[in-house]
């Protein structure tokens, strides 16, 4: 079974990254770095882009979690997947 890895807690909410995100990261390194002839610079650009997008996804899911907390629901964790994220409430 493929599992997720905890990155830590933010505002008491566990932030997790699913292990399949590594496949997405490897694909981005391949596309930007080697297939597109960008070399190391292209690969680093692709990884930076991935980190920025995933950071935005975490902020989005934190918004869901804070609103759920405001209305009295418990938040289990936030998991980031290759195609987005999920706040488990």
C-alpha positions in Angstrom: 0.0 0.0 0.0 1.3 3.4 -0.9 1.5 5.8 2.0 1.9 9.4 2.8 4.8 11.1 4.7 4.3 13.7 7.3 6.1 17.0 6.7 5.1 18.4 10.1 2.3 20.4 11.7 1.0 23.8 10.9 -1.5 25.4 13.3 -2.0 22.0 14.8 -2.9 20.4 11.5 -0.7 17.5 10.2 0.6 18.3 6.6 1.2 15.1 4.7 2.6 14.4 1.2 1.5 11.3 -0.7 4.4 9.2 -1.9 3.1 9.2 -5.5 4.1 12.9 -5.6 7.7 11.6 -6.2 6.6 10.3 -9.5 5.3 13.7 -10.4 8.5 15.3 -9.3 10.6 12.8 -11.4 8.4 13.5 -14.4 8.9 17.3 -14.0 12.7 16.9 -13.7 12.6 14.8 -16.9 10.4 17.2 -18.9 12.1 20.4 -17.8 15.6 19.2 -17.4 16.4 16.4 -19.9 13.7 16.1 -22.5 13.5 19.9 -23.0 17.3 20.2 -23.0 17.2 22.5 -20.0 19.8 20.6 -18.1 20.2 21.2 -14.4 18.8 24.7 -14.7 15.6 23.5 -16.3 15.2 20.7 -13.7 15.6 23.2 -10.8 13.1 25.5 -12.5 10.6 22.6 -12.7 11.1 21.6 -9.1 10.8 25.2 -8.0 7.5 25.5 -9.9 6.3 22.3 -8.3 7.1 23.6 -4.8 5.3 26.9 -5.5 2.2 25.2 -6.8 2.1 22.7 -4.0 2.5 25.5 -1.5 -0.5 27.2 -3.0 -2.4 23.9 -2.7 -1.5 23.7 1.0 -2.7 27.3 1.6 -6.0 26.4 -0.1 -6.5 23.3 2.0 -5.6 25.2 5.1 -8.4 27.6 4.3 -10.9 24.7 4.2 -9.5 23.4 7.5 -9.7 26.8 9.3 -13.3 27.2 8.2 -14.1 23.7 9.3 -12.5 24.4 12.7 -14.5 27.7 12.9 -17.7 25.7 12.6 -16.7 23.1 15.2 -15.5 20.2 13.0 -12.3 18.3 13.7 -9.5 18.3 11.2 -7.5 15.0 10.8 -4.9 16.1 8.3 -4.1 17.6 4.9 -2.7 15.3 2.3 -1.1 16.7 -0.9 -1.4 14.5 -4.0 0.1 14.9 -7.5 -3.1 16.4 -8.8 -4.1 18.5 -5.8 -4.8 18.1 -2.1 -7.4 17.0 0.4 -8.3 18.3 3.8 -9.7 15.4 5.8 -12.3 16.8 8.1 
